[in-house]
């Protein structure tokens, strides 16, 4: 198992903001890891007036990103349909491929 350790150094963070910032940053990373299917055993955050620290323990040694196949418009569809598909899925034209479906 591996660990992820992130230390952010900054100007002095007021003590009234440290707890909220620490929790928000940890929540953001928890959501990101869950969206990307990165499992971990334990997460924690710490802060000092000049540092913010995140620690994730029990990460897998190798993270495999899950790929997704999205069915697009028919190959005989007009070019505007293809452009709309590209925009709505936030992909580039080079990522597209044709696949024969029976």
Backbone as CSV, one residue per row, in Angstrom:
resi,resn,N_x,N_y,N_z,CA_x,CA_y,CA_z,C_x,C_y,C_z
1,UNK,0.831,-1.177,0.000,0.000,0.000,0.000,0.881,1.247,0.000
2,UNK,0.350,2.309,-0.578,1.081,3.565,-0.694,0.372,4.670,0.072
3,UNK,1.050,5.789,0.154,0.489,6.973,0.801,0.564,8.155,-0.147
4,UNK,-0.373,9.068,0.011,-0.370,10.334,-0.707,-0.257,11.424,0.342
5,UNK,0.773,12.243,0.220,1.046,13.300,1.192,1.150,14.608,0.425
6,UNK,0.295,15.569,0.760,0.308,16.869,0.106,0.491,17.936,1.165
7,UNK,1.539,18.737,1.010,1.799,19.825,1.951,1.795,21.128,1.171
8,UNK,0.921,22.035,1.573,0.827,23.343,0.946,1.369,24.385,1.916
9,UNK,2.306,25.175,1.443,2.903,26.219,2.267,2.384,27.559,1.762
10,UNK,2.008,28.453,2.678,1.469,29.740,2.259,1.788,30.806,3.296
11,UNK,1.278,31.990,3.006,1.326,33.056,3.998,0.482,32.602,5.187
12,UNK,0.531,33.318,6.245,-0.183,32.910,7.451,-1.682,32.814,7.201
13,UNK,-2.247,31.667,7.565,-3.683,31.421,7.446,-4.313,31.735,8.796
14,UNK,-5.298,32.618,8.848,-5.934,32.934,10.128,-6.530,31.680,10.775
15,UNK,-6.425,31.584,12.076,-6.886,30.385,12.778,-8.370,30.140,12.583
16,UNK,-9.157,31.196,12.380,-10.591,31.024,12.169,-10.911,30.352,10.830
17,UNK,-9.991,30.417,9.866,-10.201,29.816,8.548,-9.577,28.431,8.411
18,UNK,-8.645,28.076,9.278,-7.894,26.838,9.119,-8.787,25.601,9.114
19,UNK,-9.705,25.505,10.062,-10.541,24.306,10.167,-11.418,24.130,8.928
20,UNK,-12.097,25.210,8.502,-12.957,25.113,7.318,-12.167,24.798,6.062
21,UNK,-11.037,25.447,5.885,-10.192,25.197,4.725,-9.695,23.762,4.719
22,UNK,-9.259,23.290,5.859,-8.758,21.923,5.995,-9.852,20.921,5.622
23,UNK,-11.063,21.120,6.145,-12.162,20.194,5.867,-12.608,20.268,4.409
24,UNK,-12.687,21.476,3.852,-13.098,21.633,2.450,-12.100,20.996,1.496
25,UNK,-10.820,21.195,1.756,-9.793,20.611,0.901,-9.818,19.084,0.981
26,UNK,-9.992,18.554,2.175,-10.072,17.106,2.341,-11.310,16.551,1.640
27,UNK,-12.444,17.226,1.767,-13.669,16.794,1.083,-13.498,16.812,-0.429
28,UNK,-12.832,17.833,-0.947,-12.603,17.924,-2.393,-11.754,16.758,-2.895
29,UNK,-10.706,16.425,-2.167,-9.863,15.300,-2.574,-10.599,13.973,-2.411
30,UNK,-11.406,13.837,-1.355,-12.206,12.620,-1.183,-13.153,12.429,-2.363
31,UNK,-13.819,13.490,-2.790,-14.739,13.418,-3.931,-13.989,13.062,-5.206
32,UNK,-12.842,13.695,-5.422,-12.042,13.411,-6.614,-11.617,11.951,-6.652
33,UNK,-11.103,11.447,-5.540,-10.666,10.051,-5.493,-11.837,9.102,-5.701
34,UNK,-12.999,9.424,-5.141,-14.179,8.569,-5.334,-14.664,8.596,-6.779
35,UNK,-14.644,9.762,-7.426,-15.039,9.868,-8.832,-14.119,9.068,-9.738
36,UNK,-12.846,9.052,-9.404,-11.848,8.345,-10.222,-11.638,6.906,-9.753
37,UNK,-12.457,6.441,-8.804,-12.400,5.083,-8.273,-11.030,4.743,-7.688
38,UNK,-10.448,5.707,-6.968,-9.178,5.487,-6.274,-9.528,5.172,-4.826
39,UNK,-9.246,3.941,-4.407,-9.601,3.537,-3.049,-8.484,3.904,-2.068
40,UNK,-8.877,4.130,-0.830,-7.919,4.424,0.231,-8.534,3.976,1.545
41,UNK,-7.675,3.743,2.539,-8.162,3.262,3.831,-8.450,4.400,4.797
42,UNK,-7.633,5.431,4.775,-7.772,6.496,5.759,-7.325,7.819,5.154
43,UNK,-8.058,8.875,5.470,-7.657,10.212,5.029,-7.719,11.156,6.223
44,UNK,-6.789,12.099,6.247,-6.770,13.076,7.331,-6.127,14.359,6.846
45,UNK,-6.402,15.439,7.576,-5.821,16.734,7.231,-5.356,17.429,8.502
46,UNK,-4.322,18.238,8.339,-3.718,18.961,9.460,-3.378,20.368,8.984
47,UNK,-3.279,21.277,9.930,-2.888,22.631,9.546,-2.107,23.306,10.658
48,UNK,-1.255,24.212,10.230,-0.541,25.126,11.107,-0.762,26.507,10.496
49,UNK,-0.330,27.556,11.119,-0.548,28.880,10.519,0.031,29.044,9.111
50,UNK,1.061,28.266,8.759,1.685,28.419,7.439,1.598,27.175,6.560
51,UNK,0.974,26.111,7.041,0.943,24.870,6.269,-0.423,24.216,6.331
52,UNK,-0.771,23.562,5.226,-1.967,22.737,5.145,-1.492,21.377,4.645
53,UNK,-1.860,20.321,5.360,-1.358,18.991,5.030,-2.522,18.026,4.855
54,UNK,-2.482,17.244,3.762,-3.438,16.167,3.518,-2.671,14.858,3.449
55,UNK,-3.224,13.827,4.067,-2.599,12.509,4.037,-3.667,11.474,3.699
56,UNK,-3.402,10.674,2.680,-4.252,9.544,2.331,-3.411,8.289,2.485
57,UNK,-3.898,7.359,3.301,-3.162,6.126,3.561,-3.889,4.946,2.942
58,UNK,-3.138,3.917,2.606,-3.712,2.689,2.077,-4.146,2.779,0.629
59,UNK,-3.455,3.594,-0.152,-3.744,3.680,-1.583,-3.136,2.480,-2.296
60,UNK,-3.749,2.025,-3.383,-3.127,0.933,-4.144,-1.830,1.410,-4.791
61,UNK,-0.899,0.500,-5.001,0.386,0.852,-5.610,0.207,1.373,-7.024
62,UNK,-0.799,0.852,-7.728,-1.035,1.262,-9.096,-2.519,1.583,-9.255
63,UNK,-2.811,2.735,-9.816,-4.189,3.154,-10.026,-4.541,2.937,-11.487
64,UNK,-5.615,2.204,-11.729,-6.081,1.944,-13.087,-7.308,2.812,-13.329
65,UNK,-7.204,3.703,-14.307,-8.329,4.569,-14.637,-9.334,3.798,-15.479
66,UNK,-10.581,3.930,-15.119,-11.647,3.233,-15.819,-11.995,4.014,-17.083
67,UNK,-12.026,3.334,-18.216,-12.396,4.005,-19.460,-13.890,3.816,-19.705
68,UNK,-14.428,4.695,-20.501,-15.858,4.664,-20.763,-16.076,4.839,-22.255
69,UNK,-16.970,4.036,-22.807,-17.306,4.142,-24.214,-18.687,4.782,-24.326
70,UNK,-18.769,5.861,-25.081,-20.022,6.585,-25.263,-20.428,6.468,-26.722
71,UNK,-21.644,6.016,-26.958,-22.130,5.874,-28.328,-22.498,7.243,-28.870
72,UNK,-21.969,7.558,-30.025,-22.207,8.846,-30.648,-23.198,8.750,-31.786
73,UNK,-23.238,9.777,-32.608,-24.186,9.778,-33.731,-23.788,8.780,-34.815
74,UNK,-24.728,8.463,-35.650,-24.506,7.573,-36.780,-23.445,8.173,-37.704
75,UNK,-22.679,7.333,-38.383,-21.626,7.848,-39.264,-22.196,8.596,-40.458
76,UNK,-23.469,8.376,-40.766,-24.115,9.097,-41.866,-24.774,10.391,-41.392
77,UNK,-24.685,10.693,-40.113,-25.292,11.910,-39.569,-24.536,13.137,-40.069
78,UNK,-25.209,14.284,-40.112,-24.516,15.505,-40.556,-23.389,15.905,-39.607
79,UNK,-22.455,16.663,-40.136,-21.270,17.096,-39.374,-21.660,17.871,-38.113
80,UNK,-22.741,18.618,-38.178,-23.176,19.414,-37.021,-23.569,18.516,-35.838
81,UNK,-24.112,17.326,-36.132,-24.460,16.381,-35.065,-23.191,15.884,-34.375
82,UNK,-22.160,15.627,-35.156,-20.883,15.184,-34.598,-20.253,16.279,-33.744
83,UNK,-20.312,17.516,-34.219,-19.756,18.637,-33.452,-20.510,18.823,-32.136
84,UNK,-21.826,18.671,-32.159,-22.626,18.772,-30.938,-22.282,17.675,-29.955
85,UNK,-22.059,16.457,-30.461,-21.663,15.333,-29.618,-20.311,15.601,-28.957
86,UNK,-19.380,16.134,-29.713,-18.046,16.438,-29.194,-18.129,17.492,-28.088
87,UNK,-18.896,18.560,-28.331,-19.046,19.626,-27.334,-19.741,19.123,-26.066
88,UNK,-20.823,18.373,-26.229,-21.608,17.955,-25.062,-20.862,16.958,-24.183
89,UNK,-19.924,16.212,-24.752,-19.167,15.235,-23.977,-17.767,15.707,-23.620
90,UNK,-17.426,16.944,-24.008,-16.140,17.557,-23.690,-14.968,16.659,-24.096
91,UNK,-14.991,16.251,-25.360,-13.913,15.425,-25.906,-13.387,16.093,-27.165
92,UNK,-12.285,15.568,-27.688,-11.747,16.127,-28.924,-12.001,15.153,-30.071
93,UNK,-11.918,15.662,-31.262,-12.211,14.846,-32.451,-11.229,13.686,-32.603
94,UNK,-9.997,13.880,-32.126,-8.990,12.815,-32.253,-9.287,11.621,-31.339
95,UNK,-10.153,11.818,-30.331,-10.511,10.736,-29.422,-11.634,9.849,-29.970
96,UNK,-12.216,10.229,-31.096,-13.332,9.481,-31.680,-12.829,8.331,-32.547
97,UNK,-13.638,7.278,-32.616,-13.337,6.190,-33.534,-14.639,5.578,-34.013
98,UNK,-14.579,4.942,-35.163,-15.759,4.286,-35.735,-15.745,2.827,-35.303
99,UNK,-16.917,2.338,-34.954,-17.051,0.953,-34.528,-18.273,0.351,-35.192
100,UNK,-18.112,-0.837,-35.748,-19.222,-1.521,-36.393,-20.086,-2.188,-35.331
101,UNK,-21.369,-1.897,-35.375,-22.315,-2.496,-34.422,-23.253,-3.404,-35.212
102,UNK,-23.411,-4.603,-34.749,-24.264,-5.574,-35.466,-25.674,-5.471,-35.022
